[in-house]
Amino acid sequence: MKRWPTALPTPAGVFLAEFSSRGLARLHFPGRRSARALPVEQLPLPQRRWATRTARALERVLAGRPPGDLPPLDETGTPFQRAVWRALRTIPPGQTRTYADVARALGRPPGAARAVGQACGANPIPVLTPCHRVLAAGGGLGGFSAGLNWKRKLLAGEAKAGHARMPLKVR
């Protein structure tokens, strides 16, 4: 399937977004460069509109706020992974869940926490599908595809924006 990659500048750095004919397919953290990245103005009209929505959503999330209007998401993954990613988008800014909490929310036993963690690690659209809000048992950070510094930064931004009901444990 054809992909249209483009660079999306934000105050936190330049993200690389990849769009398909169905929507936002991948989002890469700053530091990933692509010689194939097209200027937004050169994208086909639907992808250009989705890039604008993605950039706005990214800026909102990076400021600790809800993303607002997301573009269509073209998430390829197993049915379980897609269910996990949908569940992640229901976690409000400033709140966290454990991997076991997400498993239970999906009707799975807490022992499915490892599978939830693997689905989080395979998340093709981090930040907008907020896997950073999922912590290990006991409040530890667990892992994060872009590194724990990014996870801390995203959680701290949500707390600073006043969304956290209580201080977040970010060890």
C-alpha positions as CSV (number, residue, x, y, z in Angstrom):
1,M,0.0,0.0,0.0
2,K,1.3,3.4,-0.9
3,R,2.5,5.7,1.9
4,W,3.0,9.4,1.9
5,P,5.5,10.4,4.6
6,T,5.8,14.0,5.8
7,A,7.6,15.9,8.5
8,L,5.5,17.6,11.2
9,P,7.4,20.3,13.1
10,T,6.3,20.7,16.8
11,P,7.8,22.6,19.7
12,A,9.3,19.2,20.9
13,G,10.9,18.4,17.5
14,V,10.0,17.2,14.1
15,F,7.8,14.1,14.0
16,L,7.6,12.0,10.8
17,A,4.0,11.0,9.9
18,E,3.2,8.4,7.3
19,F,-0.2,8.4,5.7
20,S,-1.9,5.8,3.6
21,S,-5.1,6.1,1.5
22,R,-7.0,5.2,4.7
23,G,-5.4,7.6,7.2
24,L,-2.5,8.1,9.6
25,A,-0.6,4.8,9.5
26,R,2.6,5.6,11.5
27,L,4.0,8.3,13.6
28,H,7.7,8.5,14.4
29,F,9.3,10.5,17.2
30,P,11.8,13.2,16.4
31,G,15.2,12.0,15.3
32,R,13.9,9.7,12.5
33,R,14.6,11.3,9.1
34,S,13.3,10.2,5.8
35,A,14.7,11.3,2.5
36,R,11.3,10.4,1.1
37,A,9.4,12.9,3.3
38,L,7.2,15.2,1.2
39,P,6.4,18.8,2.1
40,V,2.8,18.9,3.4
41,E,1.9,21.0,0.3
42,Q,2.9,18.2,-2.0
43,L,0.6,15.6,-0.3
44,P,-2.6,14.6,-2.0
45,L,-5.5,16.6,-0.6
46,P,-6.9,14.0,1.9
47,Q,-3.4,13.3,3.3
48,R,-2.7,17.1,3.4
49,R,-5.9,17.6,5.5
50,W,-4.9,14.6,7.8
51,A,-1.4,16.0,8.2
52,T,-2.9,19.3,9.4
53,R,-5.2,17.5,11.9
54,T,-2.3,15.3,13.0
55,A,0.0,18.3,13.6
56,R,-2.8,20.1,15.7
57,A,-3.4,16.9,17.7
58,L,0.3,16.5,18.3
59,E,0.7,20.0,19.5
60,R,-2.3,19.6,21.9
61,V,-1.0,16.4,23.3
62,L,2.6,17.7,23.7
63,A,1.0,20.6,25.7
64,G,-0.7,18.1,28.0
65,R,-4.2,18.5,26.5
66,P,-6.5,16.0,24.8
67,P,-5.7,15.6,21.1
68,G,-9.1,16.8,19.8
69,D,-10.0,15.8,16.3
70,L,-7.8,13.0,15.1
71,P,-7.4,12.1,11.5
72,P,-8.6,8.6,10.4
73,L,-6.2,6.0,11.8
74,D,-5.0,3.2,9.6
75,E,-3.7,0.9,12.3
76,T,-2.5,-2.4,11.0
77,G,-2.2,-5.1,13.7
78,T,-3.8,-8.1,15.1
79,P,-7.4,-7.8,16.4
80,F,-6.0,-7.9,20.0
81,Q,-3.5,-5.1,19.3
82,R,-6.2,-2.9,17.7
83,A,-8.4,-3.5,20.8
84,V,-5.6,-2.5,23.1
85,W,-4.9,0.7,21.0
86,R,-8.6,1.6,21.2
87,A,-8.6,1.1,24.9
88,L,-5.5,3.3,25.3
89,R,-7.4,6.1,23.6
90,T,-10.0,6.0,26.3
91,I,-7.5,6.8,29.1
92,P,-8.0,10.5,29.9
93,P,-5.0,12.8,30.0
94,G,-3.3,12.9,33.4
95,Q,-4.5,9.4,34.3
96,T,-2.6,6.2,34.1
97,R,-3.5,2.5,34.0
98,T,-1.3,-0.6,34.5
99,Y,-0.9,-3.2,31.8
100,A,-3.1,-5.5,33.9
101,D,-5.8,-2.8,34.2
102,V,-5.9,-2.6,30.4
103,A,-6.1,-6.3,30.1
104,R,-9.0,-6.4,32.6
105,A,-10.8,-3.6,30.6
106,L,-10.6,-5.8,27.6
107,G,-12.1,-8.7,29.5
108,R,-8.8,-10.6,29.8
109,P,-7.2,-11.9,32.9
110,P,-4.5,-9.8,34.6
111,G,-2.0,-12.3,33.3
112,A,-2.6,-10.9,29.8
113,A,-0.6,-7.8,31.0
114,R,2.5,-9.0,29.1
115,A,0.5,-9.2,25.8
116,V,-0.9,-5.7,26.5
117,G,2.7,-4.5,26.9
118,Q,3.7,-6.1,23.6
119,A,0.7,-4.4,21.9
120,C,1.8,-1.1,23.4
121,G,5.3,-1.6,22.1
122,A,3.9,-2.3,18.6
123,N,1.7,0.8,18.7
124,P,2.2,2.5,15.3
125,I,0.8,5.9,16.4
126,P,2.4,6.7,19.8
127,V,1.5,10.0,21.5
128,L,-1.9,10.1,19.8
129,T,-2.6,6.5,20.9
130,P,-1.3,7.2,24.4
131,C,0.6,4.1,25.4
132,H,2.7,6.5,27.6
133,R,-0.3,6.4,30.1
134,V,0.3,2.7,30.8
135,L,2.5,1.9,33.7
136,A,4.0,-1.3,35.1
137,A,2.5,-2.8,38.3
138,G,3.3,-0.8,41.3
139,G,3.5,2.5,39.3
140,G,6.9,1.9,37.6
141,L,7.2,3.3,34.1
142,G,7.6,0.0,32.3
143,G,8.9,0.5,28.8
144,F,8.3,2.9,26.0
145,S,9.2,2.6,22.3
146,A,10.8,6.1,22.2
147,G,12.6,5.7,25.5
148,L,11.6,6.5,29.1
149,N,12.6,10.2,28.8
150,W,9.8,10.7,26.3
151,K,7.3,8.8,28.5
152,R,8.3,11.0,31.5
153,K,8.0,14.1,29.4
154,L,4.5,13.3,28.1
155,L,3.2,12.4,31.6
156,A,4.8,15.5,33.1
157,G,3.2,17.7,30.4
158,E,-0.2,16.3,31.2
159,A,0.3,16.8,35.0
160,K,1.6,20.4,34.4
161,A,-1.5,21.1,32.2
162,G,-3.6,20.2,35.3
163,H,-5.1,17.0,34.1
164,A,-3.6,14.7,36.8
165,R,-6.0,14.1,39.6
166,M,-3.1,13.1,41.8
167,P,0.6,13.3,41.5
168,L,1.8,10.7,38.9
169,K,4.4,8.2,40.0
170,V,7.0,8.4,37.2
171,R,10.0,6.4,38.5
